[in-house]
Every structure is written in C-alpha cells, then in structure tokens.
Amino acid sequence: MASLKKRNGTYQIQWYEGDNQRRKSLGTSSLQIAKEKLRQFESAQFQGLDCPLPTKTPIGEIIEAYMEHMKVLRAKRSWSKDLGYLRAAFGECCDGLVVASGRAKSCQGLRCPDDRRKKLRPIPAAFFEEITTAMISDMIAQHVRVKGLAPKTANRYREVVCKVFNWAIEQGRIRMPGGVNPASKVQRYQERASEIRYLTLPQITEQLHALRFNPRLQTMVAVLIYAGVRREELLWLKIEDWDRSTPSAPNGILRIHAKTVGDESWQPKTRKNRAISVSRDLASYLNQYVIPASDDGWLFPSPRGCLWDPCNFSDVLRNANRVVGLGWSCLDYRHTFGSQLAQKGVSLYKISALMGNSPDICRRHYAALVPEAMGDEVEFGNTGDGSRKLALRNGGL
C-alpha cells in the first residue's frame, strides 16, 4: 500500500519495497491531483509495473530520438515531410528542428506574413508528460486561424503529433499520466469531399500542343497523362526502364521499380514495383523523343544532365504553362489518367494496379465518374413494358 505525505507544501507518495521505504514527489500542492496520482500509482503497482509514476522527460530529448527513428525506418522524402509539422508543434526544441538562417520558417510551403507568423506558438510545455489534449488542440486551432489551413492539413498536424506519442509510449521512453496518448483525444476536423481535377480529351490536346516548342517537357507531361505516374516516378525513370517492345505490349512498357543510383536509393511511394503498358498515344511522343545525354542514364535528365529536383521540375512546368494561360499540375495529369480510364469503363481494381494505389483510394476518387457504365446493372432483367402492363391490370400494385 502507498500513502500521501506533505512536505513543504508539496505532496509526496510513500511506499515500501520490501523493508525499504521509498518516497517520490508528486510535484503538486493540490490534494485532489495527489489523490489521482496515488490511484494511478496503486493501479500500476497492482499490474506489476516498475516505477509506475509518470516520467518527466524534456521534449527535445524525445523529438531528437524520434527523428533518428524515422531516418532509419523511412525514406528521406517521407520523414522530411514531417519536420515542418514537428517544428510547428514543438518549436525548435532540438538541433534537427533548428532552421538555418536565411530559410523560411514555414510548414509544408504554407507561408504567412511575418506579423501573422509571430502569433504562432508551439505547445507550451517543457516536458512531454505535461502536454495535454487541450494544448495540442489549441496549437492546431491557431494554425488553422492564422494560416487558413484546410481540414485535411489540420488533421495531418494531429496525426504527426499522435505518432510521436505512440512511439514514445510504446518504446517505454515516457509514461503519461493514466497511460493515455493526449493527441488521440483531439477531435478531428471534418474533411470535405475530395475535389478531383482532370483534363478532358480536348484539354489534353491543348496542353500537349502548348508544349510543342519544348519536346522534353512535352514528352514528360505526356508520360504523366497517359501513364498516370507520380512526379518522382517520372523523374526517376532510367533509359532501361522503358522496355520498347514486348509480346503482351507492342508499344512497350514503363517499369516503375526501386533502384539505387550512386549513393541515393529510391522506392515507389507504396513500396511496390509495377509495370505500365505504353498506349498508342504515349508511344507517338516517346518514339519521337531524343534522349539527352546524362551521366546516370536518366530517361528525362534535367537541363544539367542530372536527376531533376522535384520542386524545380514543378517550377519549370508551372512557368511554361503560365505563358500559355494553363494552370494544370502533375497531380492533375495523374488524376486525368485514372478519370479517363474510369469513364471508359475500366474496373477500379485495374486502375488501382496501374496507378500503384489501393482499390479503396481509386474508388474514393473515380467511382463517381462511372455511373453510366452501370446503366444496365440496375435492370432486373424481367421488367419493362410488359411488367408495367401486368401491374396495371392487377390494380397498379
């Protein structure tokens, strides 16, 4: 059994381990809080847990360890996306989150004026165990107000913080009061239905015609549209990934697969290799494309002959489209591939396999585009004019 003692206005918990008496400060002068901590202590002690009291760990220590964990298990392009969210939530609490001078302290490209950014504050706690659900909720709410975040982005903040707590608790680095992850209690924002932008057939012709004076960029956009690849999948294509002719695909195949070039490794987003048949429309662009020389054999090297930086490629594409008054992006081209196939009546399962997505994601995005493909499916087979006449003779029932 354990008991409460008060020393210098602060409550302590006292218990025995064999013949040895132990005491630990509860860090509170409130009797009600002390009783709750005593209850948690006795509950954990009953379960046989060692040192069941909540820990007291600096936030920077946990975040630094979590970042090292991410770097081991996840690709750089994956874990680096979380840094902005961690910085916004916890501040520059460790070396890995300190922004070098001259770089914008913005999260995921969401910029706001300096006077508005000053209003943004990280979670006001020094130790991880002090963080409450209300603190996390208030942090997300202020980012929504100041930056005008979409509900999906706001939920991403919650998700990133929740993953940190789950990892720290599961690894035994922290013991939260009551063993509860406070981020899991934060209410999710209601997300709106996804708005899918895609090009119609005339718009595809307009887009590719607008890039006729830049054959390399035109061919890259053709691959994005007619093969439905992601931006990085396009940029990481090598010459040998284009199999020009196979028995099952007379126009050739594009192979999206993991690879290592020099000291840098890359994998598809879903960690699954796939092959995409080249259509006749795409073949007409690829067959006329003159592959520039590059050191590593890239199918679409940058103007410097090396691997494109994804953001630089998007900037070049955006500027080229702005000149001709177009505003399409790489994601719009990818959605065009799925949308056009869906409207053609291709099954969502096949679309998901070609795009490297799950069937559920494709159903969420493209199912609404194929209602006309199910026109015959709603007929029972024996209904029609004859059935209507029979129903009328029987009193219309």
N, C-alpha and C positions, 0 to 999 in steps of 0.2 A: 504494500500500500504506500501511496505517496501523500504528502501533505503540503500545505502552503505556509510559508513563513514570510514575515515582512521585515526588511532591513533597510533603514534609511529611506523609508517611503516607497521602496520598490519590492514587489513580491518575488519570492523565490520558491522553487519547488524542491522538496526534500524527499529522498527515498533511500532505501538500503539495497546494496548489492552484497549479499552475504552478511558479514559483520561490519562492512564498511558503509559509513554514511556518505551520501552524495547530495550536493546542492547545485542548483543552476538557476541563474537569474532569468526571470521571465520578461524583463525589460518593460514592465508596466506597473503603474500605481493603481490601476482600476481592478477592483475585486472581481467584477463580472468577467473581464477579459482573463484574469488569472484563473478563475474557475473553469473557463472554457479550455484554456491551455492544459490545466490539470486533467480535465476529462480526456483530451486528446492524448495526453501522455499515458494515462492509465489504459486507454483503449489500445494504443500501440504496444504497450508493455504486455498486455494480455495476449497479443498476437505474436509475441516473442521477438519483436523488432529491437535492434540495438540502438541505443541513443535516440529514442523516438521523437525528441523535441525538434521543432523546425530549425533548420540551419540558418546561417547568416553569411551569405556569400556576395561579394561585390559583383555588380552587374558586368563590369568589364571582363572579369575573370571568366564568367560563363560564356559571354559572347565570343571572346577570343578562342575558347576551346571549341565552341560550336562551329566557328568559321573553319578551323582546322579540320574538323569532322567533315564538313561539306566538301572541302577541297579534295579529300581522299575518296569520297564516295560518288561525287557528282562531277560532271564535265564543267569546265570553266565557264562556258556561256550560260550554264544553268545556275551555278551558285552565285555568279557575279550579279545576276539579276536581283538577288535578294539583298544585296548590300545597301541599296538605297532605302529599302523598307526598314532594315535593321537600324540604319543611321537615323531615320526619321523617328523610329520608336524609342531608341535608347540613347541617341546622341553619339558623339564621338568618344565613346567610353573605352575604346581600346585602339591600339595602333592600326589595326586593319580597317577601321572605320574613319580614320582621320583623312580628310580631303586635302590633297596637295594644294598649295597656294596657286591661284590662277584658274582653278577648276570650279565650275558652278556647283553649288551645293543643292542640287535639285534631285528629286527622286524620280527615276524612270522617265526623264525628259520632261516632267511636269514642272514648268517654270512659272514663277510668280514674281512680281516686283519685290525689290528688297524690303520696302516698308511693310509689305504683307508677310514676307518670309520671316521677319523678326517676330511676328506673333506666334510662330510655330515653336512649340517647346516639346522636348522628349518627355517620356514618362517620368514624373517627379519622384524618383526613388533612388537611394544609394545602393540598396541590397535587393537581390532578386526576390527574396521571400517577402519583402514589403509591398510588392506590386499587387494591386487589387484589380478586380474586374472593372470597377469604375474608372481607375486610372487609364486602363487600356481603351475603354470605350470613349473617354474624353479625348484622348490623343487622336483617335481615328476621326472623331467628330470635328475636331478643329482643322484637320487636314481637309475634310470634306467641305467645310465652310470656306476656308481660305483659298484652296486650290480648285474648288468646284469638282471634286473627284466623282467619277461615275460609281454607282453602287458596286460594280464588279471590282473596281480598283480598291474601294474601301474594304471589301471582303478579302482582298489579297493581303492587306495590312494585317487583318485579323489572322489569316491563315499562317503567315510567316511567323508572327509572334507566338501563335499556338504551337507551331512545330518546335520552336526553341524550348518552350516549357516542357513539352512532351519528351524531348530528347534529354533535357537536364534531369527530369524526374526519373525517367527510365534508367538512365546511367548512374543514378544514385548521387549525382553531384549536388542536388538540392532536395530538401524536404519541405514542401509547402505546408502551411497550416491546414490541417484537415486532409492533406494529400490531394488537394483539388487544383487542377490547372485553371487559373483565373481567366485565361483567354478563351477557353472553351465555353464560358458562360456569357461572353459578349454576344449580343444579338446581331445576327447577320442582317445586312441591308437587302432590301427587296430588289432583285435584279430584273431589269426589263428584258423582254424577249430579244434575241439577237437579231440585228438588222444586217442581212446579208446583201452586200453589193456585188454585182457581177455584170459582165458585159454581154449585151445581146450580140447576135451574129453580125449585124451591120456595124456595131461599135467595135467588134474585134477587127473587122476590115479597116475601119477608120484608124484604130490605134496602130496597127502594124504599118499601114500606109504612111502615117505621120512620122515613123522612124526610118523611112526608106533611105535617108541620107546617112544613117549610122548602122551599117549592116550587122556589126557585132551586137549592139544594143537591141536591134530589131529581132535578131535570132534568139537572144536571151529571153526577150519578152514572149516570143513565140513558144519557147520551151515552157515558160511559166503558165501560159494559157492552155496549150494543147497537151501538156503532160501533168499539170497540176502539182508541180514540185514546190517545195518551200524555198524561200530565198537562199538559205545556206546550202540546201541540197543542190541548187543550181550552181552556186559559186564553187562548190567542192567537186564538181564533175571533172573527171580527167578524160583524156582522149580515149583511153581504153574502156571507159565506162559506156561509150557509145558503140554497141555491137551493131554493125551496119546491116547485117542480114542474117536471119535465122529461119529455119523451116517453118516455125509457127508464127513468125512476124516478118513478112517480106520487106517491110520498111525499116526494120531494125528495132533495137531495144535500148532503152536507157536504164542503166543499173545504178540504183541508189544503195550504197553499202558503206560500212565502216572502213576507215583507212587511216594510215599514218603516213604523213609526208614530212620528212625531216624529223624535227623534234616535236611536231604537233600532231595530235591524234584527233579524229573527228568521228562522230557516230550520228546516225539519223535520230531525230527527236524521240521516237518511240523505241529506239534500240533494236529495230527490226529492219533487215535488208529487204529490198523489194525490186522488182523489175517492171518497167512500164513500156508497153508497145508504142512505137512511134507511128502516129497516124499519117495519112497521106498529106494532110495539110502541113503538119510539122516537118515531114520529110522534104517538102518543097523548099523550106527555109534552111534546114540543116545541110542538104546536098549542095546548096549554093554558097554555103558559109566557108570562108577561107580561114582556117585555124591559125591564129598568130603564134609566133614562136614564144616559148616560155621555158624556164629552167626546169620546172617540175612537171611539164606536160599537161597543163590545165587546158580544158576544152574552151573555157572562156576566161582567159587571163585578164588582169587589169591592164590599163594603158602602160604600166611599168613592167609588165610581164610577170607579175607575181599574183598571189591569191588576193582576190578582192576583199577589202574590209566591207562587211555588210552595210554599215551606215553610209560609207562613201558611195557604194553602188546605188543605194536608195536616193541619195542626193543627186547623183548624176541622172537617174531616171526621172526624178521629180522635176529637175531643171529642164530636161529635154521635153517633157510633157507640158510644162508651163508655157513654153514658147508657142506651142500649137493649141493652147487652151484646153488641155486634157488634165484630169486630176486622178487618174487611176493609180493604184499601188500594187505591190507584189501580192498582198493578201487578196485584193480584188481579182487578180488574174487566177489565183488558186481557186477561189470560190467560183470563178467562171467555169473552170474545168468540171467541178462537181455539179454545178447547176445545170450546165448544158447536157451532161450525161443523164442527170435525173429527169429532165424534161423529155429526153429521148426515150425514157422507159428502162434504162439500165438499173438493175437492182441495187439497193443501197449497200448490200453486202459487197458486191463487186466494186462499187465506187470506193468504199472504205479500204478495200485491199489495194486499189490503185493509188489512193492518196496517202496510205500509211496511217489511217485513222481507225478508231473503233467504230463499229456499226452504230453505236448509240450516238456518237458525235455527228456522224453523217445523217442519221435520222433527225436529229435536232435541227440541222441546218437545211436539209434538202427535201425532207418528206413533204413539206407543203407545196413543193414545186411539181409534184407528180399526181395530183388528184385526177387529171384527165386520163392518166394511164390506168386508173382503176374503174373507168366508166362501166365496163362490162361486169365487173366483180360485184356490183350492187344488185344485179338482176338475179332473181331466184330461179330462172330457167323455165318455169311453168306459168309465169304471169304474163300479162299482155292484154290485148283487146278481148280475147276470148274469156279470160278470167274476170274481166270487168263486167262483161255482159252477164256472166253467170251470177256474179254478186248482186247485180241489179235485179235479176229475176227472183233472187232469194230475199228481196227486201232491202238490198243495199248493205247487208251485214258483212 
